[in-house]
Amino acid sequence: MRVWNMAYILEKNKLSSDAPWLALLKITHKSLPEPIYLARNNEDVTWYGHTWTRFPIEFGNITQDGKEQPTITLKISNIGGLVNHIFSSTTDLLMLKLRFM
């Protein structure tokens, strides 16, 4: 996993919009038959042999203090009940794995 330092984040934040940045989110859990691939984009994306489905995702502020792991707040739309399905079928949320690329 690539860790971005604060200087890079500050430079990125100088952009007037983060729309040029493609964000991919892979959701895995032992109760899901296969990973869920989501893309914050206006069309589906094919990358590394997977189709990443376009999906409304918002990213909050990144917290990075150099002492603990950086954190970020994600808001994922519940279009079609996808999020409800993930969380209702998952009894062990601690094992839910999100991978941001």
Phi and psi in radians as a Rosetta constraint file:
Dihedral C 1 N 2 CA 2 C 2 CIRCULARHARMONIC -1.458 0.35
Dihedral N 2 CA 2 C 2 N 3 CIRCULARHARMONIC 2.317 0.35
Dihedral C 2 N 3 CA 3 C 3 CIRCULARHARMONIC -1.910 0.35
Dihedral N 3 CA 3 C 3 N 4 CIRCULARHARMONIC 2.151 0.35
Dihedral C 3 N 4 CA 4 C 4 CIRCULARHARMONIC -1.590 0.35
Dihedral N 4 CA 4 C 4 N 5 CIRCULARHARMONIC 2.375 0.35
Dihedral C 4 N 5 CA 5 C 5 CIRCULARHARMONIC -1.438 0.35
Dihedral N 5 CA 5 C 5 N 6 CIRCULARHARMONIC 2.932 0.35
Dihedral C 5 N 6 CA 6 C 6 CIRCULARHARMONIC -1.085 0.35
Dihedral N 6 CA 6 C 6 N 7 CIRCULARHARMONIC -0.596 0.35
Dihedral C 6 N 7 CA 7 C 7 CIRCULARHARMONIC -1.074 0.35
Dihedral N 7 CA 7 C 7 N 8 CIRCULARHARMONIC -0.739 0.35
Dihedral C 7 N 8 CA 8 C 8 CIRCULARHARMONIC -1.128 0.35
Dihedral N 8 CA 8 C 8 N 9 CIRCULARHARMONIC -0.764 0.35
Dihedral C 8 N 9 CA 9 C 9 CIRCULARHARMONIC -1.088 0.35
Dihedral N 9 CA 9 C 9 N 10 CIRCULARHARMONIC -0.733 0.35
Dihedral C 9 N 10 CA 10 C 10 CIRCULARHARMONIC -1.108 0.35
Dihedral N 10 CA 10 C 10 N 11 CIRCULARHARMONIC -0.712 0.35
Dihedral C 10 N 11 CA 11 C 11 CIRCULARHARMONIC -1.117 0.35
Dihedral N 11 CA 11 C 11 N 12 CIRCULARHARMONIC -0.757 0.35
Dihedral C 11 N 12 CA 12 C 12 CIRCULARHARMONIC -1.073 0.35
Dihedral N 12 CA 12 C 12 N 13 CIRCULARHARMONIC -0.685 0.35
Dihedral C 12 N 13 CA 13 C 13 CIRCULARHARMONIC -1.232 0.35
Dihedral N 13 CA 13 C 13 N 14 CIRCULARHARMONIC -0.230 0.35
Dihedral C 13 N 14 CA 14 C 14 CIRCULARHARMONIC -1.254 0.35
Dihedral N 14 CA 14 C 14 N 15 CIRCULARHARMONIC -0.315 0.35
Dihedral C 14 N 15 CA 15 C 15 CIRCULARHARMONIC -1.115 0.35
Dihedral N 15 CA 15 C 15 N 16 CIRCULARHARMONIC 2.539 0.35
Dihedral C 15 N 16 CA 16 C 16 CIRCULARHARMONIC -1.254 0.35
Dihedral N 16 CA 16 C 16 N 17 CIRCULARHARMONIC -0.380 0.35
Dihedral C 16 N 17 CA 17 C 17 CIRCULARHARMONIC -2.574 0.35
Dihedral N 17 CA 17 C 17 N 18 CIRCULARHARMONIC 2.563 0.35
Dihedral C 17 N 18 CA 18 C 18 CIRCULARHARMONIC -1.657 0.35
Dihedral N 18 CA 18 C 18 N 19 CIRCULARHARMONIC 0.151 0.35
Dihedral C 18 N 19 CA 19 C 19 CIRCULARHARMONIC -1.009 0.35
Dihedral N 19 CA 19 C 19 N 20 CIRCULARHARMONIC -0.590 0.35
Dihedral C 19 N 20 CA 20 C 20 CIRCULARHARMONIC -1.173 0.35
Dihedral N 20 CA 20 C 20 N 21 CIRCULARHARMONIC -0.253 0.35
Dihedral C 20 N 21 CA 21 C 21 CIRCULARHARMONIC -1.510 0.35
Dihedral N 21 CA 21 C 21 N 22 CIRCULARHARMONIC 2.119 0.35
Dihedral C 21 N 22 CA 22 C 22 CIRCULARHARMONIC -1.525 0.35
Dihedral N 22 CA 22 C 22 N 23 CIRCULARHARMONIC 2.182 0.35
Dihedral C 22 N 23 CA 23 C 23 CIRCULARHARMONIC -1.987 0.35
Dihedral N 23 CA 23 C 23 N 24 CIRCULARHARMONIC 2.218 0.35
Dihedral C 23 N 24 CA 24 C 24 CIRCULARHARMONIC -2.041 0.35
Dihedral N 24 CA 24 C 24 N 25 CIRCULARHARMONIC 2.395 0.35
Dihedral C 24 N 25 CA 25 C 25 CIRCULARHARMONIC -2.253 0.35
Dihedral N 25 CA 25 C 25 N 26 CIRCULARHARMONIC 2.121 0.35
Dihedral C 25 N 26 CA 26 C 26 CIRCULARHARMONIC -1.877 0.35
Dihedral N 26 CA 26 C 26 N 27 CIRCULARHARMONIC 2.178 0.35
Dihedral C 26 N 27 CA 27 C 27 CIRCULARHARMONIC -1.955 0.35
Dihedral N 27 CA 27 C 27 N 28 CIRCULARHARMONIC 2.145 0.35
Dihedral C 27 N 28 CA 28 C 28 CIRCULARHARMONIC -2.269 0.35
Dihedral N 28 CA 28 C 28 N 29 CIRCULARHARMONIC 2.619 0.35
Dihedral C 28 N 29 CA 29 C 29 CIRCULARHARMONIC -2.858 0.35
Dihedral N 29 CA 29 C 29 N 30 CIRCULARHARMONIC 2.612 0.35
Dihedral C 29 N 30 CA 30 C 30 CIRCULARHARMONIC -1.073 0.35
Dihedral N 30 CA 30 C 30 N 31 CIRCULARHARMONIC -0.424 0.35
Dihedral C 30 N 31 CA 31 C 31 CIRCULARHARMONIC -1.487 0.35
Dihedral N 31 CA 31 C 31 N 32 CIRCULARHARMONIC -0.190 0.35
Dihedral C 31 N 32 CA 32 C 32 CIRCULARHARMONIC -1.533 0.35
Dihedral N 32 CA 32 C 32 N 33 CIRCULARHARMONIC 2.369 0.35
Dihedral C 32 N 33 CA 33 C 33 CIRCULARHARMONIC -1.125 0.35
Dihedral N 33 CA 33 C 33 N 34 CIRCULARHARMONIC -0.519 0.35
Dihedral C 33 N 34 CA 34 C 34 CIRCULARHARMONIC -2.700 0.35
Dihedral N 34 CA 34 C 34 N 35 CIRCULARHARMONIC 2.789 0.35
Dihedral C 34 N 35 CA 35 C 35 CIRCULARHARMONIC -1.075 0.35
Dihedral N 35 CA 35 C 35 N 36 CIRCULARHARMONIC 2.693 0.35
Dihedral C 35 N 36 CA 36 C 36 CIRCULARHARMONIC -1.824 0.35
Dihedral N 36 CA 36 C 36 N 37 CIRCULARHARMONIC 2.212 0.35
Dihedral C 36 N 37 CA 37 C 37 CIRCULARHARMONIC -1.942 0.35
Dihedral N 37 CA 37 C 37 N 38 CIRCULARHARMONIC 2.052 0.35
Dihedral C 37 N 38 CA 38 C 38 CIRCULARHARMONIC -2.098 0.35
Dihedral N 38 CA 38 C 38 N 39 CIRCULARHARMONIC 2.535 0.35
Dihedral C 38 N 39 CA 39 C 39 CIRCULARHARMONIC -2.210 0.35
Dihedral N 39 CA 39 C 39 N 40 CIRCULARHARMONIC 2.280 0.35
Dihedral C 39 N 40 CA 40 C 40 CIRCULARHARMONIC -1.440 0.35
Dihedral N 40 CA 40 C 40 N 41 CIRCULARHARMONIC 1.615 0.35
Dihedral C 40 N 41 CA 41 C 41 CIRCULARHARMONIC -2.832 0.35
Dihedral N 41 CA 41 C 41 N 42 CIRCULARHARMONIC 2.917 0.35
Dihedral C 41 N 42 CA 42 C 42 CIRCULARHARMONIC -1.630 0.35
Dihedral N 42 CA 42 C 42 N 43 CIRCULARHARMONIC 0.055 0.35
Dihedral C 42 N 43 CA 43 C 43 CIRCULARHARMONIC -2.619 0.35
Dihedral N 43 CA 43 C 43 N 44 CIRCULARHARMONIC 2.779 0.35
Dihedral C 43 N 44 CA 44 C 44 CIRCULARHARMONIC -1.104 0.35
Dihedral N 44 CA 44 C 44 N 45 CIRCULARHARMONIC 2.675 0.35
Dihedral C 44 N 45 CA 45 C 45 CIRCULARHARMONIC -2.183 0.35
Dihedral N 45 CA 45 C 45 N 46 CIRCULARHARMONIC 2.366 0.35
Dihedral C 45 N 46 CA 46 C 46 CIRCULARHARMONIC -1.843 0.35
Dihedral N 46 CA 46 C 46 N 47 CIRCULARHARMONIC 2.158 0.35
Dihedral C 46 N 47 CA 47 C 47 CIRCULARHARMONIC -2.623 0.35
Dihedral N 47 CA 47 C 47 N 48 CIRCULARHARMONIC 2.294 0.35
Dihedral C 47 N 48 CA 48 C 48 CIRCULARHARMONIC 0.910 0.35
Dihedral N 48 CA 48 C 48 N 49 CIRCULARHARMONIC 0.688 0.35
Dihedral C 48 N 49 CA 49 C 49 CIRCULARHARMONIC 1.391 0.35
Dihedral N 49 CA 49 C 49 N 50 CIRCULARHARMONIC 0.096 0.35
Dihedral C 49 N 50 CA 50 C 50 CIRCULARHARMONIC -2.073 0.35
Dihedral N 50 CA 50 C 50 N 51 CIRCULARHARMONIC 2.582 0.35
Dihedral C 50 N 51 CA 51 C 51 CIRCULARHARMONIC -1.648 0.35
Dihedral N 51 CA 51 C 51 N 52 CIRCULARHARMONIC 2.094 0.35
Dihedral C 51 N 52 CA 52 C 52 CIRCULARHARMONIC -1.703 0.35
Dihedral N 52 CA 52 C 52 N 53 CIRCULARHARMONIC 2.024 0.35
Dihedral C 52 N 53 CA 53 C 53 CIRCULARHARMONIC -1.338 0.35
Dihedral N 53 CA 53 C 53 N 54 CIRCULARHARMONIC 2.311 0.35
Dihedral C 53 N 54 CA 54 C 54 CIRCULARHARMONIC -1.050 0.35
Dihedral N 54 CA 54 C 54 N 55 CIRCULARHARMONIC 2.416 0.35
Dihedral C 54 N 55 CA 55 C 55 CIRCULARHARMONIC -2.812 0.35
Dihedral N 55 CA 55 C 55 N 56 CIRCULARHARMONIC 2.445 0.35
Dihedral C 55 N 56 CA 56 C 56 CIRCULARHARMONIC -1.242 0.35
Dihedral N 56 CA 56 C 56 N 57 CIRCULARHARMONIC 2.018 0.35
Dihedral C 56 N 57 CA 57 C 57 CIRCULARHARMONIC -2.334 0.35
Dihedral N 57 CA 57 C 57 N 58 CIRCULARHARMONIC 2.307 0.35
Dihedral C 57 N 58 CA 58 C 58 CIRCULARHARMONIC -2.020 0.35
Dihedral N 58 CA 58 C 58 N 59 CIRCULARHARMONIC 2.462 0.35
Dihedral C 58 N 59 CA 59 C 59 CIRCULARHARMONIC -1.922 0.35
Dihedral N 59 CA 59 C 59 N 60 CIRCULARHARMONIC 2.326 0.35
Dihedral C 59 N 60 CA 60 C 60 CIRCULARHARMONIC -1.548 0.35
Dihedral N 60 CA 60 C 60 N 61 CIRCULARHARMONIC -2.840 0.35
Dihedral C 60 N 61 CA 61 C 61 CIRCULARHARMONIC -1.258 0.35
Dihedral N 61 CA 61 C 61 N 62 CIRCULARHARMONIC 2.588 0.35
Dihedral C 61 N 62 CA 62 C 62 CIRCULARHARMONIC -1.631 0.35
Dihedral N 62 CA 62 C 62 N 63 CIRCULARHARMONIC 2.249 0.35
Dihedral C 62 N 63 CA 63 C 63 CIRCULARHARMONIC -1.802 0.35
Dihedral N 63 CA 63 C 63 N 64 CIRCULARHARMONIC 2.114 0.35
Dihedral C 63 N 64 CA 64 C 64 CIRCULARHARMONIC -2.506 0.35
Dihedral N 64 CA 64 C 64 N 65 CIRCULARHARMONIC 1.999 0.35
Dihedral C 64 N 65 CA 65 C 65 CIRCULARHARMONIC -2.009 0.35
Dihedral N 65 CA 65 C 65 N 66 CIRCULARHARMONIC -0.001 0.35
Dihedral C 65 N 66 CA 66 C 66 CIRCULARHARMONIC 1.433 0.35
Dihedral N 66 CA 66 C 66 N 67 CIRCULARHARMONIC -0.135 0.35
Dihedral C 66 N 67 CA 67 C 67 CIRCULARHARMONIC -1.846 0.35
Dihedral N 67 CA 67 C 67 N 68 CIRCULARHARMONIC -0.600 0.35
Dihedral C 67 N 68 CA 68 C 68 CIRCULARHARMONIC -2.137 0.35
Dihedral N 68 CA 68 C 68 N 69 CIRCULARHARMONIC 2.953 0.35
Dihedral C 68 N 69 CA 69 C 69 CIRCULARHARMONIC -1.040 0.35
Dihedral N 69 CA 69 C 69 N 70 CIRCULARHARMONIC 2.422 0.35
Dihedral C 69 N 70 CA 70 C 70 CIRCULARHARMONIC -1.060 0.35
Dihedral N 70 CA 70 C 70 N 71 CIRCULARHARMONIC 2.583 0.35
Dihedral C 70 N 71 CA 71 C 71 CIRCULARHARMONIC -2.198 0.35
Dihedral N 71 CA 71 C 71 N 72 CIRCULARHARMONIC 2.706 0.35
Dihedral C 71 N 72 CA 72 C 72 CIRCULARHARMONIC -2.544 0.35
Dihedral N 72 CA 72 C 72 N 73 CIRCULARHARMONIC 2.534 0.35
Dihedral C 72 N 73 CA 73 C 73 CIRCULARHARMONIC -1.693 0.35
Dihedral N 73 CA 73 C 73 N 74 CIRCULARHARMONIC 2.264 0.35
Dihedral C 73 N 74 CA 74 C 74 CIRCULARHARMONIC -1.975 0.35
Dihedral N 74 CA 74 C 74 N 75 CIRCULARHARMONIC 2.434 0.35
Dihedral C 74 N 75 CA 75 C 75 CIRCULARHARMONIC -2.058 0.35
Dihedral N 75 CA 75 C 75 N 76 CIRCULARHARMONIC 2.017 0.35
Dihedral C 75 N 76 CA 76 C 76 CIRCULARHARMONIC -1.954 0.35
Dihedral N 76 CA 76 C 76 N 77 CIRCULARHARMONIC 2.189 0.35
Dihedral C 76 N 77 CA 77 C 77 CIRCULARHARMONIC -1.071 0.35
Dihedral N 77 CA 77 C 77 N 78 CIRCULARHARMONIC 2.695 0.35
Dihedral C 77 N 78 CA 78 C 78 CIRCULARHARMONIC -1.831 0.35
Dihedral N 78 CA 78 C 78 N 79 CIRCULARHARMONIC 0.639 0.35
Dihedral C 78 N 79 CA 79 C 79 CIRCULARHARMONIC -1.036 0.35
Dihedral N 79 CA 79 C 79 N 80 CIRCULARHARMONIC 2.275 0.35
Dihedral C 79 N 80 CA 80 C 80 CIRCULARHARMONIC 1.185 0.35
Dihedral N 80 CA 80 C 80 N 81 CIRCULARHARMONIC 0.214 0.35
Dihedral C 80 N 81 CA 81 C 81 CIRCULARHARMONIC 1.265 0.35
Dihedral N 81 CA 81 C 81 N 82 CIRCULARHARMONIC 0.288 0.35
Dihedral C 81 N 82 CA 82 C 82 CIRCULARHARMONIC -1.041 0.35
Dihedral N 82 CA 82 C 82 N 83 CIRCULARHARMONIC -0.808 0.35
Dihedral C 82 N 83 CA 83 C 83 CIRCULARHARMONIC -1.144 0.35
Dihedral N 83 CA 83 C 83 N 84 CIRCULARHARMONIC -0.738 0.35
Dihedral C 83 N 84 CA 84 C 84 CIRCULARHARMONIC -1.021 0.35
Dihedral N 84 CA 84 C 84 N 85 CIRCULARHARMONIC -0.725 0.35
Dihedral C 84 N 85 CA 85 C 85 CIRCULARHARMONIC -1.076 0.35
Dihedral N 85 CA 85 C 85 N 86 CIRCULARHARMONIC -0.787 0.35
Dihedral C 85 N 86 CA 86 C 86 CIRCULARHARMONIC -1.063 0.35
Dihedral N 86 CA 86 C 86 N 87 CIRCULARHARMONIC -0.864 0.35
Dihedral C 86 N 87 CA 87 C 87 CIRCULARHARMONIC -1.349 0.35
Dihedral N 87 CA 87 C 87 N 88 CIRCULARHARMONIC -0.492 0.35
Dihedral C 87 N 88 CA 88 C 88 CIRCULARHARMONIC -1.332 0.35
Dihedral N 88 CA 88 C 88 N 89 CIRCULARHARMONIC -0.471 0.35
Dihedral C 88 N 89 CA 89 C 89 CIRCULARHARMONIC -1.586 0.35
Dihedral N 89 CA 89 C 89 N 90 CIRCULARHARMONIC -0.023 0.35
Dihedral C 89 N 90 CA 90 C 90 CIRCULARHARMONIC -1.938 0.35
Dihedral N 90 CA 90 C 90 N 91 CIRCULARHARMONIC 1.989 0.35
Dihedral C 90 N 91 CA 91 C 91 CIRCULARHARMONIC -1.552 0.35
Dihedral N 91 CA 91 C 91 N 92 CIRCULARHARMONIC -0.384 0.35
Dihedral C 91 N 92 CA 92 C 92 CIRCULARHARMONIC -2.039 0.35
Dihedral N 92 CA 92 C 92 N 93 CIRCULARHARMONIC 1.490 0.35
Dihedral C 92 N 93 CA 93 C 93 CIRCULARHARMONIC -1.160 0.35
Dihedral N 93 CA 93 C 93 N 94 CIRCULARHARMONIC -0.389 0.35
Dihedral C 93 N 94 CA 94 C 94 CIRCULARHARMONIC -1.150 0.35
Dihedral N 94 CA 94 C 94 N 95 CIRCULARHARMONIC -0.375 0.35
Dihedral C 94 N 95 CA 95 C 95 CIRCULARHARMONIC -1.694 0.35
Dihedral N 95 CA 95 C 95 N 96 CIRCULARHARMONIC 0.045 0.35
Dihedral C 95 N 96 CA 96 C 96 CIRCULARHARMONIC -1.248 0.35
Dihedral N 96 CA 96 C 96 N 97 CIRCULARHARMONIC 2.220 0.35
Dihedral C 96 N 97 CA 97 C 97 CIRCULARHARMONIC -2.005 0.35
Dihedral N 97 CA 97 C 97 N 98 CIRCULARHARMONIC 2.171 0.35
Dihedral C 97 N 98 CA 98 C 98 CIRCULARHARMONIC -1.938 0.35
Dihedral N 98 CA 98 C 98 N 99 CIRCULARHARMONIC 2.303 0.35
Dihedral C 98 N 99 CA 99 C 99 CIRCULARHARMONIC -2.172 0.35
Dihedral N 99 CA 99 C 99 N 100 CIRCULARHARMONIC 2.064 0.35
Dihedral C 99 N 100 CA 100 C 100 CIRCULARHARMONIC -1.737 0.35
Dihedral N 100 CA 100 C 100 N 101 CIRCULARHARMONIC 2.240 0.35
